[in-house]
Amino acid sequence: MSRTRAARSAAAALFLLAAGASATGCGSDAAQPATPPPSISAASSAPASPRAAAPLPASRPVRVRIPSAGVDAAPVLDLGLAADGSVEVPSVADADRIGWYDKGVTPGQTGPAVLIGHFDTVEGPAVLRDVSKVKVGDLVTVDRADGRTARFTVRALEQVDKKTFPTAKVYGDTDRPELRIITCGGALTGGHRPDNIIVYADLVA
């Protein structure tokens, strides 16, 4: 990871902290769900000990596969910051696609690459509708524009209230290549889901 890229990632994390931002737009105004509310168990949040892998150079993601959740999404959207300082999320029209937070690192670089997708929208179930099936040790693969595939294993999962979203933990710099996958969780309350589910994964190949 270059010093310039690291500085951008750190600056973005600091901005997010100052703005109180989090990835919270998924599932808003959702209709009655066709699937059970997304949630994770305490057992699925236990840490694992992944193999270390050498970081990759920068290259944007083009395809994301999470076999345990039935996800095979391409192309990958570029997501930045909205006018209010929050992280953008895919539109309802793109509910079947994964987005990459392009102010941070690309998957495989040193640092936390962040992917965001909907659990559901007002139109129904979306790309991460089966996030509850993801477990520690599961594989996540990200195909990149340079032709390489970054392979990650899930280290931990966390379900948090959106009001206490762990911005520094998710977006802050790390000393190894890591991945975050964020969606919404919890039962609908007033047409919105109150929680975020965060998948933490480490590069293994």
C-alpha positions in Angstrom: 0.0 0.0 0.0 1.5 3.4 -1.0 1.9 6.2 1.4 -0.5 8.2 -0.7 -3.1 5.5 -0.7 -2.7 4.9 3.1 -3.1 8.7 3.6 -6.3 8.7 1.6 -7.7 5.7 3.5 -6.8 7.3 6.9 -8.3 10.6 5.8 -11.5 9.0 4.7 -11.8 7.2 8.0 -11.3 10.4 9.9 -13.9 12.1 7.7 -16.3 9.4 8.4 -15.7 9.6 12.1 -16.2 13.4 12.1 -19.4 13.1 10.1 -20.7 10.2 12.2 -21.2 8.3 9.0 -21.9 4.6 8.5 -23.2 2.4 5.8 -26.8 2.4 6.8 -29.0 2.9 3.7 -29.6 -0.7 2.8 -33.1 -2.1 3.3 -34.7 1.3 4.0 -38.4 1.5 3.3 -38.5 -2.2 2.8 -41.8 -4.0 2.3 -42.7 -7.0 4.4 -39.8 -9.4 4.0 -40.1 -12.6 2.0 -37.2 -14.0 4.1 -36.5 -14.1 7.8 -34.9 -10.9 9.3 -31.1 -10.9 8.7 -29.3 -11.7 11.9 -26.2 -13.5 13.1 -25.6 -15.7 16.2 -23.0 -15.1 18.8 -21.2 -18.3 17.8 -20.7 -17.0 14.2 -18.8 -14.0 15.5 -15.9 -16.2 17.0 -12.5 -15.2 15.6 -10.5 -17.5 13.4 -6.7 -17.6 12.7 -6.3 -17.1 8.9 -3.2 -17.7 6.9 -1.3 -14.6 6.0 -1.0 -13.6 2.3 1.2 -11.0 0.6 -0.7 -7.8 -0.4 -1.6 -7.1 -4.0 -1.2 -3.9 -5.9 -4.2 -1.6 -6.5 -6.8 -2.8 -8.9 -10.6 -2.2 -8.7 -13.0 -5.1 -8.0 -15.1 -6.4 -10.9 -16.9 -9.5 -9.4 -17.7 -10.7 -5.9 -18.5 -14.3 -5.0 -19.7 -15.5 -1.6 -20.7 -19.1 -2.1 -22.2 -19.7 1.3 -24.6 -16.8 0.7 -25.3 -17.6 -2.9 -23.7 -14.4 -4.1 -22.1 -14.0 -7.6 -22.3 -10.3 -8.4 -20.8 -8.4 -11.3 -20.0 -5.8 -12.3 -19.2 -4.1 -9.0 -20.4 -0.5 -8.4 -18.2 2.4 -7.3 -19.5 4.0 -4.1 -18.3 7.3 -2.7 -19.6 9.7 -0.1 -23.1 11.2 -0.2 -23.7 14.9 0.3 -24.4 14.4 4.0 -21.1 12.7 4.5 -22.5 9.2 4.8 -21.2 6.3 2.6 -23.2 5.8 -0.5 -25.1 2.5 -1.0 -26.4 0.9 -4.2 -29.7 2.2 -5.4 -32.9 0.2 -5.3 -32.4 -0.4 -9.0 -29.0 -2.0 -8.2 -30.3 -4.2 -5.4 -28.7 -7.2 -7.0 -25.2 -5.7 -7.1 -22.4 -5.2 -4.7 -20.7 -1.8 -4.3 -17.1 -1.0 -3.4 -16.2 2.1 -1.3 -13.8 3.7 -3.7 -12.3 6.2 -1.1 -10.5 3.2 0.5 -8.2 0.5 -0.8 -9.0 -2.1 -3.4 -9.5 -5.7 -2.3 -6.2 -7.3 -1.8 -4.3 -4.1 -0.9 -3.1 -3.5 2.6 -5.9 -2.0 4.6 -9.7 -2.6 4.8 -11.5 -2.8 1.5 -15.2 -2.2 2.0 -18.0 -3.8 0.1 -21.7 -2.8 0.6 -24.9 -4.5 -0.6 -28.6 -4.6 0.2 -30.3 -7.3 2.2 -33.6 -6.2 0.8 -35.4 -3.1 -0.5 -39.0 -2.1 -1.1 -38.8 -4.3 -4.2 -38.0 -7.4 -2.2 -35.0 -9.6 -1.3 -31.6 -8.3 -2.6 -28.0 -9.5 -3.2 -27.2 -10.2 0.4 -30.5 -11.8 1.3 -28.7 -14.9 2.6 -26.1 -13.1 4.7 -27.2 -15.1 7.7 -25.8 -18.2 6.2 -22.2 -16.8 6.2 -20.0 -18.4 8.8 -16.4 -18.0 10.1 -14.0 -19.7 7.7 -16.2 -19.2 4.6 -14.5 -18.1 1.4 -15.1 -14.8 -0.3 -13.4 -14.2 -3.7 -13.1 -10.9 -5.5 -12.1 -10.8 -9.1 -10.1 -7.7 -10.0 -9.6 -5.6 -13.1 -6.0 -6.7 -13.4 -7.1 -10.3 -13.9 -6.1 -11.5 -10.4 -8.5 -13.0 -7.9 -8.2 -12.0 -4.2 -9.3 -14.8 -1.9 -10.4 -14.0 1.6 -11.7 -16.1 4.5 -14.2 -14.9 7.0 -12.7 -14.1 10.4 -15.7 -12.7 12.2 -19.2 -11.3 11.9 -20.8 -8.6 13.9 -24.3 -7.2 14.2 -24.5 -3.7 15.5 -27.1 -1.0 16.1 -26.7 1.6 13.3 -26.6 4.3 16.0 -23.3 2.8 17.3 -21.7 1.8 14.0 -18.0 1.0 14.6 -16.6 3.4 12.0 -13.0 3.3 13.1 -13.0 -0.5 13.3 -14.5 -0.9 9.8 -12.8 1.9 7.9 -9.6 2.5 9.9 -6.2 1.5 8.6 -4.9 -2.1 9.1 -1.4 -3.6 8.7 -2.6 -6.4 6.4 -5.1 -6.9 3.5 -8.6 -7.2 4.9 -12.2 -7.1 3.6 -15.4 -5.8 5.1 -18.9 -6.6 3.7 -21.7 -4.5 5.1 -25.5 -5.0 4.9 -28.5 -4.4 7.1 -29.9 -6.5 9.9 -32.6 -6.8 12.4 -36.4 -6.9 12.1 -38.2 -4.1 10.3 -39.1 -1.2 12.5 -41.1 1.6 10.8 -40.0 0.3 7.4 -36.3 0.3 8.3 -33.8 -2.2 9.6 -32.1 -0.9 12.8 -28.8 -2.8 12.6 -25.9 -3.4 10.3 -24.3 -6.8 9.8 -20.5 -6.6 9.1 -18.5 -9.4 7.8 -14.7 -9.2 8.5 -12.4 -11.3 6.3 -8.7 -11.6 5.7 -6.7 -12.2 2.5 -5.4 -15.7 2.2 -4.4 -16.0 -1.4 
